[in-house]
Amino acid sequence: MSERTVFQSMSRKHVVSLGATATVWEAACLMTGANCGSVLIVEPPGKLLGIVTERDLMTRVLAKALPPDRTLVSEVMTRNPYCVTPETLVSDAVLIMIERGFRHLPIVGPAAKILGVFSVRDALPREIGAAVSMAEFNEQVNDARG
């Protein structure tokens, strides 16, 4: 069986996004309504500025007691997030996530068109297993180089 690409595996094909002047409250409401764990922060006509995730809301807003109705997403977003192309294999995307410590990857196609977000939840167990094996191998190689 051939491996799926991130675009093939995405559970939702529409982009959940807000402008940089939206509040954290608006982001949380949008993510709740869309049942997703992240929102892309864009500037018209579709330029990706950043991403806000559930983890960002916990660590950058709640843990710092910032008022969600007055805190802008641009203040807490991850700027210039790491992105993948729609042709990226799921196991490669999961490996990137493991090694870089995040769970959401924006998918950007030709002409910087934002196509969606790949979430680790979109991966199948075998794809995650392949990525974990590769991450362990990479770690062993790096340790051997010492």
C-alpha positions in Angstrom: 0.0 0.0 0.0 1.4 3.4 -1.0 1.8 6.0 1.7 -0.6 8.9 1.9 0.3 12.5 1.5 -0.6 15.1 4.1 -3.2 16.6 1.8 -4.8 13.2 1.2 -5.0 12.5 4.9 -6.4 15.8 6.1 -9.8 15.4 7.8 -10.9 18.9 6.9 -10.2 20.5 3.5 -11.2 24.1 4.4 -8.9 26.6 6.0 -9.7 27.9 9.5 -8.3 31.4 9.6 -8.4 34.8 11.2 -6.8 38.2 10.7 -4.0 39.4 13.0 -6.3 41.8 14.8 -8.7 39.1 16.0 -8.7 38.4 19.7 -7.7 35.2 21.4 -11.3 34.9 22.4 -12.4 34.9 18.8 -9.8 32.3 18.0 -10.9 30.0 20.8 -14.6 30.4 19.7 -13.7 29.7 16.0 -11.6 26.6 16.9 -14.4 25.3 19.2 -17.0 25.8 16.5 -14.9 24.2 13.8 -13.8 21.4 16.2 -10.1 21.9 15.4 -7.0 22.5 17.4 -5.5 25.4 15.5 -6.3 28.6 13.5 -4.1 30.1 10.9 -3.4 33.9 11.1 -3.5 35.4 7.7 -3.2 38.8 6.0 -5.2 39.4 2.9 -5.0 38.1 0.2 -4.0 34.9 2.0 -0.5 35.5 3.3 0.3 33.2 6.2 1.6 35.2 9.2 1.3 32.6 11.9 -0.6 29.9 13.7 -2.4 29.7 17.1 -2.9 26.3 18.6 -4.7 24.9 21.7 -1.3 24.7 23.3 -0.6 28.4 22.6 -3.9 29.3 24.3 -2.8 27.3 27.4 0.8 28.4 27.7 0.8 31.9 26.2 -2.6 33.1 27.4 -4.1 31.2 30.3 -0.9 30.4 32.1 0.0 34.1 31.9 -3.5 35.2 32.9 -3.9 37.4 29.8 -7.4 38.6 29.1 -8.6 36.6 26.1 -11.1 39.3 25.0 -8.3 41.9 24.8 -5.3 39.9 23.7 -4.7 39.8 20.0 -3.8 36.6 18.2 -0.8 38.4 16.7 0.6 38.7 20.3 0.6 35.0 21.0 0.8 33.3 17.6 3.8 31.3 16.4 5.1 33.5 13.6 6.3 32.1 10.3 5.3 28.5 11.1 7.1 25.6 9.6 5.0 24.5 6.6 4.9 21.5 4.3 3.8 21.0 0.7 0.7 18.9 -0.1 2.9 16.1 -1.5 4.7 15.6 1.8 4.3 12.0 3.0 2.5 11.7 6.3 5.4 9.8 8.0 7.7 12.6 7.0 5.3 15.2 8.4 5.0 13.3 11.7 8.8 13.0 11.9 9.0 16.8 11.5 6.5 17.2 14.3 8.3 14.8 16.6 11.7 16.4 16.1 10.4 20.0 16.3 7.8 19.5 19.0 4.6 20.5 17.5 1.3 19.0 16.4 0.1 21.1 13.5 1.7 21.8 10.2 0.2 24.3 7.7 0.1 22.9 4.2 1.1 25.4 1.5 0.9 24.8 -2.2 2.2 26.5 -5.3 2.2 30.3 -5.2 2.1 30.1 -1.4 -1.6 29.1 -1.5 -2.7 28.0 2.0 -4.4 24.6 1.6 -5.1 23.7 5.2 -3.4 22.3 8.3 -2.1 18.7 8.9 -2.7 17.6 12.4 -1.0 14.6 14.0 -4.6 13.4 14.5 -4.8 12.9 10.7 -2.1 10.3 10.8 -2.7 6.5 11.0 -0.9 4.4 13.6 1.3 2.8 11.0 2.4 6.3 9.7 3.1 7.4 13.3 5.1 4.2 13.9 7.2 4.8 10.8 8.0 8.3 12.0 8.8 7.2 15.5 11.2 4.6 14.2 12.9 7.2 12.0 13.1 9.6 14.9 14.7 7.0 17.1 17.2 6.1 14.3 18.1 9.8 13.8 18.7 10.1 17.5 21.0 7.1 17.6 22.9 8.4 14.6 23.3 11.8 16.3 24.4 10.1 19.6 27.0 8.1 17.7 28.4 11.2 16.2 28.7 12.6 19.7 
